[in-house]
């Protein structure tokens, strides 16, 4: 069943329960009121008859004379308000006085057990009262009766009116519930229409939320936020694919060209073939590195990257990375300094953290001129370990500083002077963020560029162990 129908049905059911409950209460009150009025009239009749009987019996010497005058009194009031009231005065089983009240049913035919106060017998409502007459040492039972049919007709009329009102109310509730369901579900319909209009080639559709801070408004806002994220991801993916294609195209083209040149030259010497193979090998190694970096980043994006987090010393990873960068710095006669560093305990994957620091060191060596200097600092900053890699290279232009962590981004002119695909900083950023830390560019100007890596401190207990990696390296 559609949600619209279910909401309408739920509203009708709830409203119907309330209306029916009110109608039943009104019917019960109307019935009680009708019977109360009828009983009140009968009580008035029995009371008036008792007063007249007491007066007439006490005025006469004999009981018969009093009964005869009482009969005359009742006959005289036959045309009054008691015209439809049947009255019977009975002494034990003897019917002493009787007024028919123009009713078909005769109270004299009913037994005393049937004639009870508040009883309904043979379509008659009965009221009873006892009159003690000490003068004659006797007691009389006075009965008054009226037909219950008029009262039942009034109650029936009320019931029919309530049934009509309940039916009209339920119909109105259904119509109103349908309108409310339409209004309440209109934003969801807009959301469904927007979802249907969204395709992989067009992510510009958005849900019109307006100024409605309700659940549906928040749902629309979250869906718009989701579309923004998907659109940004698609844009990043397209740019990533375009950049990756461009980066892969270069080594493939160079290798293919080298093969074609040798293959089409029938007089190619062995030295030329070896030179071409060397070029092809270099380009294939570069291509392999690009593919490996792309695979690493794709794993990080899809949460498929497995981190072997364990209690480790971050300073060990930093020192190992410095040792690995020695050969690169030595080739350019650069001075690589590692300050005396404290034991830095953290929770992480030592291999990946070493790779992240090595990326920063590799970039520092690439963009620092010969005879330059590179400095690595590790210190504690609050609840984080702060590792700074600084060099005295030419620096990064202000226009490029905001994009250096983008994949395949390389500053204009740098791609021609230094090898690489522009994935190193993106990989370092992904690794550090997977460890709950951050990597950032602190400053960059001519003669000073520094990057900072922050990793959360781990305060858990660990067995004491030898630590011998705090040293200074000078090349």
Buried (B, 14 or more C-beta within 10 A) or exposed (E): EEEBEEBBBEBBEEBBEEBBEBBEEBBEEBBEEBBEEBBEBBBBBBBBBBEBBBEBBEEBEEBEEBBBBBBEBBEEBBEEEBEEBBBBBBBEEEEBBBBBBEBEBBBEEBEEEEBEBEBBBBBBBBBBBEBEBEBBEBEBBBBBBBBBEEBBEBBEEBBEBBEEBBEEBBEEBBEBBBEEBEEBBEBBEBBEEBEEEBEEEEBEBBBEBEEEEEEBBEBBBEBBEEBEEEBEEEEEEEBBEEBBEEBBEBBEEBBEBBBEEBEEEEEBEEEBBEBBBEBBEBBBEBBEBBBEBBEBBEEBBEEEBEBEBEEBBBBBBBBBBBBBBBEBBEEBEBBBBBEEBBEBBBBBBBEBBBBBBBBBBBBBBBBBEEEBBBBBBBEEEEEBBBBBBBBBBBBBEEEBBEEBBBBBBBBEEBBEEEEBBBBBBBBBBBBBEBBBBEBEBEEBEEEEBBBBBBBBBBEEEEEEEEEEBBEEBEB
